[in-house]
Amino acid sequence: MADPSPFSNWMDIFDVSKEALMLIGEDGEIHASNRSMHRITEQAKPGQRLSPLLKEGDNALGVLLTHLRRSADPQPFNLLLKDETGEGLRLRGVGKRLRRSDHGVCFVLRFRTDDRNNFAALSLKVAELDSEVRARRAAQHSAEAALEINRLLTKELHHRVNNNLQLQISLLRRAARLTSNIEVRRFVEHAIGRLRAMSAGLDLTYQSGETGVDIADLAKKLASQIAETLPTELEIDLSLDGGFAVSVPQVTPLALIIHETMTRIFAPSDGAGDGRIELLVGQDEEGPWLQLSDNGQWADVPVDGDAAETNKLIDTLARQAGVVVLRTDEGGRRLRLRFVAVA
């Protein structure tokens, strides 16, 4: 159906513009409106009065027409259109009174919809970013507080565990001094060595945090402790150039393996040994490894007694540490720990 409005021939010109355009008469009747205007409100159709579209109705229309009649120059204005939310949609526009024609006085209303939409989108984006920044700051503060609490708890836990270990070591040393039984004394002294090995691993774990412990640092600290109890004829040689990091759960079982091997397998219980013990670390195409060796033979290790039980303990600790144990007599008695996966 053809548009009966006498201004229908203006529509082609209106639709070229990206701005929302509306042509109204002096009585507030809409004579023409373009597609951009329809996107704002579909009710802006020729023949429709503008006042029912306004939140304040005839009062807002009267104020607008009075404002535009004052001058033939373009006049800025604001309108509050009805919308579904009930709060109203505020539009900024520019209106111009046209010369009187056969159809009376008319007014062209231009609404800068791009500005409105961009401003609304920008405002929404700013609000979203502000909300996100606030949420991230709150999360960061919570994380920092949790980390600080965790650091303090870890520090306190380390001190408590280490103090308990040192207390047990002191009690065992006192017990060793009081007994005249050489077997009991050896047993107690070996228990002290185990606790010292665990304490050494604990110290290194606390210092390194969650990043893991360098195997060279662990080997050096344990070798220094063990050298205090070995026969003077036994020397410890270290070759730690190929160091690597081991995970926190691996530290304690590895410390005990080194201690048990050097004191129960390589060092004779009668203290009459001679020669040297070598402790090496390295890496090859199969991965990293730790090796302990001396100038003995595995056939020299008794099939029962303390040494045999120690071998079983080493295998158990190796499974806990996630390493493979290889025993060979190539170039001396060797115990190599092959790391399947290293943190």
Disulfide bonds with the S-S distance in Angstrom:
none
